[in-house]
């Protein structure tokens, strides 16, 4: 398994687990980052943080530190 922060732009996969605890985990789930959701990395900022994701028909920007708490079970390389 690989974490979301390790995925390159244009690649994506299906979310397996959401790590973190308390308010952080709740915030990630509220933003639509739930298990079995397909997600794709669109861009990475020039300095490497944050990353731009596409999921559920919308674009979401997430800090790399938070993306490291999300594991993917299936990775699709473009």
PyMOL commands that set and color helices and strands:
alter all, ss='L'
color gray80, all
select helices_A, chain A and resi 4-6+23-30+64-67
alter helices_A, ss='H'
color red, helices_A
select strands_A, chain A and resi 2-3+12-18+38-44+51-55+58-62+70-76
alter strands_A, ss='S'
color yellow, strands_A
deselect
rebuild
show_as cartoon
